[in-house]
Amino acid sequence: MNRFMIGAVLTLMVASGAHAGKATAGMRVGAPSFRSMGSLTFGPEGVLFIADTKAAAIIAVSTDDTKPGKAAMALKIAGLEKKIAGLLGAEPKDIVIEDMAVNPVSGNIYLSVSRGRGPEATPALVRVKGESEVELVALEKVHFSEVALPAAPAEGTPGRSNPRLESITDLAFQDGRLLVAGLSNEEFAATLRSIPFPFKDSANPTSVEIYHGAHGRFETRAPIRTFVPFMIGKEAHVLAAYTCTPLVQFPLSAIKPGAKIQGKTIAELGNRNRPLDIIAYQKDGRVNLLMANSARGVMKIVTESIEKAEPITAPVPDKKGVGYETLADWTGIDQLDKLNNKTAVVLRRDEGGVLTLETRPLP
């Protein structure tokens, strides 16, 4: 998902602007190999970062989608899985949309897709153009580069869950660096990585620890589920959301290879819930966060109180800290991203199970 950072005076700026003209330096031309496609985010010059969790790697692909386009302000595609299934020659039940990202230059929407389920699933990259056109993105002859993640969880790990599939849980690009959340094979398994782009330096992890008020303990093995780069005061941070649902800040400057850092928990937003996606935007002179959740709807968080938020360091029954408003009419939202300063793109599943891609005014 495309990420934006909040500036020192609480203004939004596109994260990809710093390295224009250098994005394809050192890339080779060919067909990148994907075992899976998960989290997406855009960088400079139409470069799309694609997480391959099975391979524990990030592939940067130049989409050549660099011309400003007319954004579809009233987009609504119902039955998206059926439309993609027809494109890929599959049944709708076998289509899983893993992530969505809007190209901030062209306004085109990109979807990482799995055709099939389980270990035999095959990945595909799909682009939505205009109001209804869905097309497969050809990856046979593109500029691309990749970086493997050292210390990733091993494949075939026994147990109820497979940590390898959480080696990458979310991505964001900021100030020439790709930020990667996920798990490692180290004792402090929860990690953030800050990888310079173009890829050349170490992708070694930073181990992160948080205090989880709903659980009443410090945790080092729960992965960040979704995050956004964010300026707090005069310092750049990552705002990260975890299952059950602590909201935690980490200074960007502390994310260094091999470091171990402890985040500041600034909110407990309600347990028995998994955060799905988060964006930041500015409206009426205020900077807000929108966060989609598995069980608690879409939260609108006004960020004015974040700088002065007290850390949560003791058990919390349910909610505490930075507050939020639940948007009653934003139901069934699985994923969201910014189309522009006034409009969001969302993936919404209705009560009948129909998945719709649509635009909505930012609240």
C-alpha positions in Angstrom: 0.0 0.0 0.0 1.3 3.4 -0.8 2.5 5.4 2.2 2.7 9.1 3.0 4.7 10.7 5.8 3.5 13.6 7.9 5.8 16.6 7.7 7.2 18.6 10.7 4.3 21.1 10.4 1.7 18.4 9.9 1.6 18.5 6.1 1.5 15.4 3.9 4.2 14.7 1.3 4.6 11.9 -1.2 7.3 9.6 0.1 8.7 8.8 -3.4 9.9 12.3 -4.3 13.5 12.3 -2.9 15.2 10.1 -5.5 13.7 11.0 -8.8 15.9 10.0 -11.7 17.8 7.4 -9.8 15.2 4.7 -9.3 16.2 2.3 -12.0 20.0 2.7 -11.4 21.6 -0.7 -11.3 18.4 -2.6 -12.2 18.6 -5.4 -14.7 16.2 -6.2 -17.5 14.4 -9.6 -17.5 11.7 -11.6 -15.8 11.8 -11.5 -12.0 11.0 -14.8 -10.3 8.1 -14.8 -7.8 7.1 -17.6 -5.5 4.4 -15.4 -4.0 3.2 -11.8 -4.0 2.1 -10.1 -0.8 2.5 -6.5 0.5 2.9 -3.7 -2.1 4.1 -0.1 -1.9 5.2 2.5 -4.4 8.6 4.3 -4.5 9.9 6.8 -6.9 9.4 6.9 -10.7 6.7 4.3 -10.7 8.8 1.7 -9.0 6.6 -0.9 -7.2 8.0 -2.9 -4.3 6.5 -6.4 -4.1 7.0 -8.7 -1.1 7.7 -12.3 -1.8 7.2 -13.9 1.6 7.8 -17.5 0.5 11.3 -16.4 -0.8 11.8 -13.8 2.1 12.7 -11.2 -0.5 11.6 -7.9 -1.9 11.5 -7.3 -5.6 11.5 -3.7 -7.0 9.8 -3.5 -10.4 9.8 -0.5 -12.7 6.2 -0.3 -13.9 6.9 2.5 -16.5 3.6 3.9 -15.1 4.9 7.5 -14.7 2.5 9.7 -16.5 -0.1 11.6 -14.5 -3.5 10.2 -15.2 -7.1 11.2 -14.6 -8.1 9.4 -11.4 -11.4 7.6 -11.4 -13.3 9.6 -8.8 -16.4 7.4 -8.8 -14.9 3.9 -9.2 -17.0 0.9 -8.3 -16.2 -2.6 -9.5 -18.5 -5.2 -7.8 -17.5 -8.8 -7.9 -13.8 -8.0 -8.3 -12.8 -11.7 -7.7 -15.0 -12.8 -10.5 -13.5 -10.2 -12.9 -9.9 -11.2 -12.0 -10.8 -14.9 -12.2 -11.9 -14.4 -15.8 -8.6 -12.6 -16.5 -6.6 -15.5 -15.0 -8.7 -18.4 -16.2 -9.7 -19.5 -12.7 -12.7 -19.8 -10.5 -13.6 -16.8 -8.3 -13.3 -19.0 -5.1 -9.6 -19.6 -6.0 -8.7 -15.9 -6.2 -7.2 -14.2 -3.1 -6.3 -10.5 -3.2 -3.3 -10.1 -1.0 -2.7 -6.3 -1.1 -3.6 -3.1 -3.0 -1.5 0.0 -3.8 -2.3 3.1 -5.7 0.4 4.6 -7.9 0.5 8.2 -6.6 1.6 9.5 -10.0 -0.9 7.9 -12.4 -3.7 7.0 -10.0 -3.7 3.4 -11.3 -4.5 0.7 -8.8 -2.3 -2.4 -8.4 -3.3 -5.7 -6.8 -1.2 -8.6 -5.7 -3.2 -11.7 -6.3 -2.9 -15.5 -5.6 -4.4 -17.9 -8.0 -5.3 -20.9 -5.9 -4.8 -21.5 -2.2 -2.1 -23.1 -0.1 1.4 -24.1 -1.3 0.3 -24.6 -5.0 -1.0 -21.0 -5.3 0.6 -18.9 -8.1 1.1 -15.2 -7.9 0.0 -12.5 -10.3 0.1 -8.7 -10.5 -3.1 -7.0 -11.7 -3.7 -3.4 -12.6 -7.0 -1.5 -12.6 -7.2 1.4 -15.1 -9.9 3.9 -15.4 -13.4 3.0 -14.1 -13.6 -0.7 -15.0 -10.6 -2.1 -16.9 -8.6 -4.9 -15.2 -5.5 -6.1 -16.8 -2.6 -8.5 -16.1 0.7 -6.7 -15.6 3.3 -8.4 -17.8 6.6 -9.1 -16.0 8.5 -10.9 -18.7 10.8 -8.0 -19.7 11.0 -5.3 -17.0 13.6 -3.4 -15.1 13.9 -4.9 -11.7 16.1 -5.5 -8.7 15.8 -7.5 -5.5 17.0 -7.9 -2.0 16.9 -11.0 0.2 16.1 -10.7 3.9 18.9 -12.1 6.1 17.8 -14.0 9.2 14.3 -14.7 7.8 12.3 -17.6 9.4 13.1 -21.0 7.9 10.7 -22.6 5.6 8.6 -25.6 6.8 8.7 -24.5 10.4 6.6 -26.9 12.5 3.6 -25.6 14.5 0.2 -24.1 14.0 1.5 -21.2 12.0 4.3 -20.7 9.5 6.5 -17.8 10.5 8.1 -17.7 7.0 4.8 -16.4 5.7 5.1 -13.5 8.1 8.7 -12.7 7.2 7.1 -9.6 5.5 3.9 -8.2 6.9 3.9 -4.6 5.6 6.0 -2.2 3.5 6.5 1.6 3.2 8.9 3.8 1.3 10.3 6.9 2.9 13.2 9.2 2.2 15.1 6.8 -0.1 14.6 3.8 2.2 12.3 0.8 2.1 10.8 0.1 5.5 9.9 -3.6 6.1 8.0 -5.1 9.0 7.8 -8.8 9.7 9.5 -11.7 11.6 13.0 -13.0 11.8 14.5 -16.2 13.0 16.2 -14.5 16.0 15.2 -14.6 19.7 13.5 -11.2 19.4 11.6 -12.3 16.3 9.5 -9.1 15.6 11.5 -6.9 13.3 11.7 -3.7 11.3 14.2 -3.3 8.5 15.3 0.0 6.8 16.8 -0.8 3.4 18.5 1.9 1.2 17.2 2.0 -2.3 18.5 1.4 -4.9 19.3 -1.9 -3.1 22.9 -2.2 -2.2 23.4 -2.2 1.6 22.4 -4.6 4.4 18.8 -5.7 5.0 19.7 -7.1 8.4 16.8 -6.7 10.9 16.2 -4.4 13.9 14.6 -6.4 16.7 11.6 -4.6 18.2 10.0 -5.0 21.6 6.7 -3.5 22.8 4.6 -3.4 25.9 1.1 -4.8 25.1 -1.3 -3.4 27.6 -4.2 -5.8 26.7 -1.9 -8.8 27.4 -0.1 -7.1 30.4 3.4 -8.0 29.3 6.4 -7.1 27.0 6.3 -8.9 23.7 9.1 -9.6 21.2 7.6 -12.2 18.9 4.4 -10.6 17.7 4.8 -9.0 14.3 3.7 -5.6 13.3 0.5 -6.0 11.2 0.4 -2.6 9.5 2.3 0.7 9.8 2.8 4.2 8.5 5.8 6.6 8.5 4.8 9.6 10.6 6.4 12.8 11.9 6.0 13.3 15.7 7.4 16.7 16.7 10.5 17.2 14.7 11.4 13.5 14.5 10.4 10.9 11.9 8.7 7.8 13.4 7.0 4.6 12.4 3.4 4.2 13.8 2.8 0.5 14.0 -0.4 -1.5 14.9 -0.4 -5.0 16.3 -3.0 -7.6 16.9 -5.3 -6.9 19.9 -4.6 -3.7 19.1 -1.7 -1.7 20.5 -0.5 1.4 18.6 3.2 1.9 19.0 5.7 4.5 17.8 9.4 3.8 16.9 11.9 6.5 16.0 13.0 6.0 12.4 16.6 6.9 13.4 16.7 3.9 15.7 16.0 1.3 13.0 19.5 0.1 12.3 20.8 -3.3 11.3 21.4 -5.5 14.4 19.9 -3.0 16.9 17.3 -3.9 19.5 14.8 -1.2 20.3 11.7 -0.8 22.5 8.7 1.1 21.1 6.4 3.5 23.0 2.9 2.2 23.2 0.6 5.2 22.9 -2.8 3.5 22.6 -4.7 0.3 23.2 -7.5 0.4 20.6 -9.4 -2.8 21.7 -8.5 -6.5 22.0 -9.8 -9.4 19.9 -9.0 -7.5 16.8 -6.5 -7.5 14.0 -5.5 -4.3 12.2 -5.6 -4.8 8.4 -4.4 -1.5 6.8 -3.6 2.1 7.7 -3.2 5.4 5.8 -2.6 9.0 6.8 -4.2 12.1 5.2 -4.9 15.8 5.9 -8.3 17.4 6.0 -9.6 20.7 7.4 -6.1 21.5 8.7 -5.9 18.2 10.7 -3.9 15.1 10.0 -5.8 11.9 10.5 -5.2 8.2 10.4 -7.7 5.7 9.0 -7.2 2.1 10.1 -9.2 -0.9 8.8 -9.7 -3.8 11.3 -10.9 -7.3 11.3 -13.4 -6.9 14.2 -13.6 -3.2 15.0 -14.5 -1.5 11.7 -12.6 1.5 10.4 -11.1 3.8 13.0 -10.5 7.5 12.4 -7.7 8.6 14.6 -7.0 12.4 15.0 -3.3 12.7 15.5 -3.1 16.0 17.4 -2.6 14.3 20.8 0.1 11.8 19.7 3.1 14.0 20.5 2.0 14.4 24.1 0.7 10.8 24.6 1.8 9.1 27.8 3.4 5.6 27.3 1.2 2.6 28.4 3.3 0.5 30.8 0.7 -1.3 32.8 -2.2 -3.7 32.0 -5.2 -2.2 30.2 -8.7 -3.9 30.3 -9.6 -2.8 26.8 -8.9 0.7 25.5 -6.6 3.5 26.6 -4.5 6.3 25.2 -5.0 8.1 21.9 -8.6 7.9 21.0 -10.5 7.2 17.8 -13.9 7.4 16.1 -15.5 4.3 14.5 -16.9 5.1 11.0 -20.3 3.5 11.0 -20.7 3.6 7.3 -17.3 2.1 6.5 -18.2 -1.5 7.0 -16.5 -4.6 5.5 -13.3 -2.8 4.6 -10.4 -5.2 4.1 -7.9 -2.7 2.5 -7.6 1.0 1.8 -5.2 3.4 0.2 -5.2 7.1 -0.8 -6.2 8.0 -4.4 -5.6 11.7 -3.8 -6.0 14.3 -1.0 -9.8 13.9 -1.0 -10.5 10.3 -2.0 -9.7 6.8 -0.7 -9.8 3.5 -2.6 -11.1 0.6 -0.6 -11.7 -3.1 -1.0 -15.1 -3.8 0.7 -16.8 -7.1 1.2 -20.6 -6.9 1.8 -22.8 -9.2 3.9 -23.4 -11.4 0.9 -19.6 -11.9 0.5 -19.3 -9.8 -2.7 -16.0 -8.0 -2.9 -16.1 -4.5 -4.4 -13.3 -2.1 -5.3 -14.6 1.5 -4.9 -13.7 5.0 -4.2 -14.9 7.0 -1.1 -14.5 10.6 0.1 -12.0 10.8 2.9 -13.9 11.5 6.1 
